[in-house]
């Protein structure tokens, strides 16, 4: 089969086969080569060219330039994880190119880390406030549980029909609830919760 000859607009002036190099229409990344038969007056397929890309280097991929006139090496970090320096959000890179703006490969150590321009720094006030809020939630859940156990026992005591065996149980749970009310959550995450009654 004869080889196609193209004019400056990549239109065949002589029919025949030609090897073209295909690239992605969005990322312009090299995909593959193929042999195409062109009739006279027919151009090469969209998103293809006749000049071969160079060898792909480690850590790079080959893409067509913005003007589609040449190939260029583009950094390839696909599959890597980076973190937004604005929000700390985890981002998995899925397109060729440099690292996204305002990201770092450094992993924040807590949800309360802030980027200081070169490293993550934990916002200890925000972390402490969250620890206190969690301690309060835990304390309130335990108080609610104790109240649920105490209420029917206290009703039975007030009504004069509580079983003798339940009197120590009521007293232990009331003592436990009282101790819970004394728990200082401002020291979170280190707080001293009283042990639950075994009765």
NUVOKE-296640 format. One record per residue (C-alpha): residue in three letters; x, y, z. Coordinates in Angstrom, 3 decimals, decimal comma, padded with zeros to 6 digits, always signed. Last residue first. Layout:
! NUVOKE-296640
<kolmar ALA	east X	north Y	up Z> $
...
END
This chain:
! NUVOKE-296640
<kolmar UNK	east -025,422	north -003,697	up +091,281> $
<kolmar UNK	east -022,055	north -003,341	up +089,572> $
<kolmar UNK	east -022,163	north +000,426	up +089,821> $
<kolmar UNK	east -020,386	north +002,227	up +086,988> $
<kolmar UNK	east -016,832	north +003,379	up +087,651> $
<kolmar UNK	east -016,386	north +007,129	up +088,150> $
<kolmar UNK	east -015,127	north +009,096	up +085,143> $
<kolmar UNK	east -011,833	north +010,894	up +085,517> $
<kolmar UNK	east -011,162	north +013,090	up +082,488> $
<kolmar UNK	east -008,028	north +013,408	up +080,370> $
<kolmar UNK	east -009,196	north +014,552	up +076,913> $
<kolmar UNK	east -010,412	north +016,726	up +078,464> $
<kolmar UNK	east -009,489	north +018,794	up +081,554> $
<kolmar UNK	east -012,481	north +021,097	up +081,078> $
<kolmar UNK	east -014,743	north +018,054	up +081,472> $
<kolmar UNK	east -014,646	north +018,266	up +085,280> $
<kolmar UNK	east -016,675	north +015,327	up +086,628> $
<kolmar UNK	east -018,759	north +016,450	up +089,624> $
<kolmar UNK	east -022,106	north +015,609	up +087,984> $
<kolmar UNK	east -020,776	north +012,088	up +087,395> $
<kolmar UNK	east -020,129	north +011,651	up +091,133> $
<kolmar UNK	east -023,794	north +012,477	up +091,834> $
<kolmar UNK	east -024,899	north +009,966	up +089,194> $
<kolmar UNK	east -022,720	north +007,262	up +090,810> $
<kolmar UNK	east -024,134	north +008,010	up +094,278> $
<kolmar UNK	east -027,664	north +007,805	up +092,841> $
<kolmar UNK	east -026,754	north +004,535	up +091,099> $
<kolmar UNK	east -025,329	north +003,056	up +094,318> $
<kolmar UNK	east -028,322	north +004,190	up +096,430> $
<kolmar UNK	east -030,838	north +002,746	up +094,001> $
<kolmar UNK	east -028,975	north -000,579	up +093,892> $
<kolmar UNK	east -028,746	north -000,666	up +097,695> $
<kolmar UNK	east -032,548	north -000,251	up +097,919> $
<kolmar UNK	east -033,339	north -002,734	up +095,140> $
<kolmar UNK	east -032,944	north -005,864	up +097,284> $
<kolmar UNK	east -035,460	north -004,475	up +099,803> $
<kolmar UNK	east -038,036	north -004,280	up +097,042> $
<kolmar UNK	east -039,544	north -000,831	up +096,487> $
<kolmar UNK	east -043,253	north -000,504	up +097,307> $
<kolmar UNK	east -043,298	north +002,678	up +099,380> $
<kolmar UNK	east -044,487	north +004,911	up +096,550> $
<kolmar UNK	east -041,449	north +007,160	up +096,896> $
<kolmar UNK	east -039,167	north +004,084	up +096,849> $
<kolmar UNK	east -040,900	north +002,646	up +093,791> $
<kolmar UNK	east -040,649	north +005,975	up +092,016> $
<kolmar UNK	east -036,947	north +006,193	up +092,958> $
<kolmar UNK	east -036,373	north +002,709	up +091,511> $
<kolmar UNK	east -038,270	north +003,612	up +088,326> $
<kolmar UNK	east -036,219	north +006,810	up +087,870> $
<kolmar UNK	east -032,755	north +005,539	up +088,904> $
<kolmar UNK	east -032,084	north +003,296	up +085,882> $
<kolmar UNK	east -033,076	north +005,874	up +083,255> $
<kolmar UNK	east -031,329	north +008,626	up +085,224> $
<kolmar UNK	east -028,097	north +006,605	up +085,172> $
<kolmar UNK	east -028,267	north +006,199	up +081,361> $
<kolmar UNK	east -028,955	north +009,915	up +080,938> $
<kolmar UNK	east -026,036	north +010,793	up +083,196> $
<kolmar UNK	east -023,808	north +008,443	up +081,157> $
<kolmar UNK	east -024,906	north +010,075	up +077,886> $
<kolmar UNK	east -024,374	north +013,537	up +079,421> $
<kolmar UNK	east -020,814	north +012,627	up +080,471> $
<kolmar UNK	east -019,980	north +011,260	up +077,000> $
<kolmar UNK	east -021,349	north +014,357	up +075,262> $
<kolmar UNK	east -019,511	north +016,600	up +077,715> $
<kolmar UNK	east -016,272	north +014,678	up +077,074> $
<kolmar UNK	east -016,803	north +015,050	up +073,301> $
<kolmar UNK	east -017,356	north +018,815	up +073,690> $
<kolmar UNK	east -014,244	north +019,080	up +075,885> $
<kolmar UNK	east -012,152	north +017,196	up +073,300> $
<kolmar UNK	east -013,505	north +019,435	up +070,524> $
<kolmar UNK	east -012,612	north +022,570	up +072,510> $
<kolmar UNK	east -009,163	north +021,108	up +073,211> $
<kolmar UNK	east -008,570	north +020,453	up +069,505> $
<kolmar UNK	east -009,721	north +023,950	up +068,567> $
<kolmar UNK	east -007,414	north +025,474	up +071,197> $
<kolmar UNK	east -004,519	north +023,182	up +070,213> $
<kolmar UNK	east -004,606	north +024,278	up +066,572> $
<kolmar UNK	east -002,088	north +021,660	up +065,438> $
<kolmar UNK	east +000,601	north +022,966	up +063,099> $
<kolmar UNK	east +001,060	north +021,476	up +059,633> $
<kolmar UNK	east +004,188	north +022,523	up +057,761> $
<kolmar UNK	east +005,686	north +025,092	up +055,377> $
<kolmar UNK	east +003,143	north +027,880	up +054,943> $
<kolmar UNK	east +001,552	north +027,575	up +058,385> $
<kolmar UNK	east -001,006	north +024,931	up +057,389> $
<kolmar UNK	east -003,595	north +024,298	up +060,114> $
<kolmar UNK	east -004,064	north +021,009	up +061,982> $
<kolmar UNK	east -007,305	north +020,414	up +063,871> $
<kolmar UNK	east -008,311	north +017,161	up +062,130> $
<kolmar UNK	east -005,051	north +015,721	up +063,508> $
<kolmar UNK	east -001,680	north +014,582	up +062,135> $
<kolmar UNK	east -001,897	north +016,426	up +058,813> $
<kolmar UNK	east -000,187	north +014,422	up +056,052> $
<kolmar UNK	east +002,549	north +016,197	up +054,083> $
<kolmar UNK	east +002,077	north +015,774	up +050,310> $
<kolmar UNK	east +000,988	north +019,399	up +050,117> $
<kolmar UNK	east -001,793	north +021,274	up +048,363> $
<kolmar UNK	east -002,608	north +024,925	up +047,671> $
<kolmar UNK	east -002,379	north +024,573	up +043,871> $
<kolmar UNK	east -002,822	north +021,075	up +042,483> $
<kolmar UNK	east +000,396	north +019,050	up +042,131> $
<kolmar UNK	east +001,781	north +019,381	up +038,628> $
<kolmar UNK	east +000,093	north +017,753	up +035,685> $
<kolmar UNK	east -001,595	north +014,515	up +034,663> $
<kolmar UNK	east -005,036	north +013,777	up +036,095> $
<kolmar UNK	east -006,308	north +011,586	up +038,944> $
<kolmar UNK	east -004,648	north +013,025	up +042,044> $
<kolmar UNK	east -006,240	north +011,750	up +045,243> $
<kolmar UNK	east -007,182	north +014,625	up +047,551> $
<kolmar UNK	east -007,467	north +014,469	up +051,357> $
<kolmar UNK	east -009,026	north +017,613	up +052,851> $
<kolmar UNK	east -006,798	north +019,625	up +055,220> $
<kolmar UNK	east -009,040	north +022,633	up +054,512> $
<kolmar UNK	east -006,784	north +025,369	up +053,119> $
<kolmar UNK	east -003,518	north +023,426	up +052,769> $
<kolmar UNK	east -005,461	north +020,823	up +050,803> $
<kolmar UNK	east -003,844	north +017,423	up +051,248> $
<kolmar UNK	east -002,076	north +015,211	up +048,723> $
<kolmar UNK	east -002,475	north +011,554	up +047,774> $
<kolmar UNK	east -000,715	north +010,024	up +044,776> $
<kolmar UNK	east -002,625	north +007,889	up +042,268> $
<kolmar UNK	east -001,780	north +010,188	up +039,384> $
<kolmar UNK	east +001,360	north +012,267	up +040,031> $
<kolmar UNK	east +002,433	north +012,595	up +036,382> $
<kolmar UNK	east +004,536	north +015,642	up +035,547> $
<kolmar UNK	east +004,123	north +016,659	up +031,903> $
<kolmar UNK	east +006,713	north +016,104	up +029,173> $
<kolmar UNK	east +005,818	north +018,016	up +026,027> $
<kolmar UNK	east +004,756	north +017,091	up +022,490> $
<kolmar UNK	east +004,350	north +019,582	up +019,659> $
<kolmar UNK	east +001,879	north +021,641	up +017,614> $
<kolmar UNK	east -001,357	north +021,061	up +019,551> $
<kolmar UNK	east -001,419	north +024,738	up +020,664> $
<kolmar UNK	east -001,819	north +023,669	up +024,295> $
<kolmar UNK	east +001,060	north +021,206	up +023,951> $
<kolmar UNK	east +000,361	north +017,519	up +023,304> $
<kolmar UNK	east +001,036	north +015,344	up +026,311> $
<kolmar UNK	east +003,745	north +012,879	up +027,325> $
<kolmar UNK	east +003,702	north +011,429	up +030,856> $
<kolmar UNK	east +006,119	north +012,045	up +033,684> $
<kolmar UNK	east +007,340	north +010,442	up +036,916> $
<kolmar UNK	east +009,738	north +008,157	up +035,036> $
<kolmar UNK	east +010,337	north +009,409	up +031,504> $
<kolmar UNK	east +008,139	north +008,621	up +028,492> $
<kolmar UNK	east +010,207	north +008,318	up +025,310> $
<kolmar UNK	east +009,423	north +011,013	up +022,758> $
<kolmar UNK	east +006,084	north +011,495	up +021,054> $
<kolmar UNK	east +005,820	north +010,702	up +017,340> $
<kolmar UNK	east +004,957	north +013,422	up +014,826> $
<kolmar UNK	east +001,933	north +012,645	up +012,631> $
<kolmar UNK	east -000,819	north +014,074	up +014,840> $
<kolmar UNK	east -004,056	north +012,903	up +016,428> $
<kolmar UNK	east -006,925	north +014,405	up +018,375> $
<kolmar UNK	east -009,267	north +014,400	up +015,374> $
<kolmar UNK	east -008,399	north +011,915	up +012,640> $
<kolmar UNK	east -005,958	north +012,865	up +009,832> $
<kolmar UNK	east -007,403	north +014,818	up +006,943> $
<kolmar UNK	east -009,267	north +013,653	up +003,853> $
<kolmar UNK	east -008,857	north +015,407	up +000,484> $
<kolmar UNK	east -007,250	north +012,400	up -001,178> $
<kolmar UNK	east -008,229	north +009,272	up +000,705> $
<kolmar UNK	east -006,497	north +008,530	up +003,960> $
<kolmar UNK	east -005,797	north +005,038	up +005,310> $
<kolmar UNK	east -004,939	north +005,114	up +008,990> $
<kolmar UNK	east -002,227	north +003,256	up +010,918> $
<kolmar UNK	east -002,546	north +003,680	up +014,653> $
<kolmar UNK	east -000,502	north +005,041	up +017,532> $
<kolmar UNK	east -001,608	north +005,153	up +021,132> $
<kolmar UNK	east -002,822	north +007,281	up +024,030> $
<kolmar UNK	east -000,615	north +010,377	up +024,360> $
<kolmar UNK	east -002,100	north +012,820	up +026,873> $
<kolmar UNK	east -003,957	north +015,864	up +025,524> $
<kolmar UNK	east -005,820	north +016,020	up +028,878> $
<kolmar UNK	east -009,183	north +016,752	up +027,236> $
<kolmar UNK	east -009,076	north +015,301	up +023,691> $
<kolmar UNK	east -006,815	north +012,432	up +024,736> $
<kolmar UNK	east -004,004	north +011,769	up +022,266> $
<kolmar UNK	east -003,515	north +009,698	up +019,120> $
<kolmar UNK	east -000,293	north +009,341	up +017,144> $
<kolmar UNK	east -000,804	north +008,809	up +013,420> $
<kolmar UNK	east +000,843	north +006,353	up +011,060> $
<kolmar UNK	east -000,096	north +006,936	up +007,444> $
<kolmar UNK	east -001,566	north +004,744	up +004,748> $
<kolmar UNK	east -002,416	north +005,942	up +001,255> $
<kolmar UNK	east -003,994	north +008,623	up -000,874> $
<kolmar UNK	east -001,818	north +011,484	up -002,170> $
<kolmar UNK	east -002,862	north +015,064	up -001,367> $
<kolmar UNK	east -004,015	north +013,993	up +002,093> $
<kolmar UNK	east -004,954	north +016,891	up +004,396> $
<kolmar UNK	east -002,572	north +017,606	up +007,276> $
<kolmar UNK	east -002,992	north +021,382	up +006,879> $
<kolmar UNK	east +000,564	north +021,712	up +005,542> $
<kolmar UNK	east -000,196	north +019,142	up +002,813> $
<kolmar UNK	east -000,156	north +015,439	up +003,441> $
<kolmar UNK	east +001,257	north +012,447	up +001,540> $
<kolmar UNK	east -000,184	north +009,023	up +002,179> $
<kolmar UNK	east +002,120	north +006,024	up +001,841> $
<kolmar UNK	east +001,284	north +003,467	up -000,799> $
<kolmar UNK	east +000,000	north +000,000	up +000,000> $
END
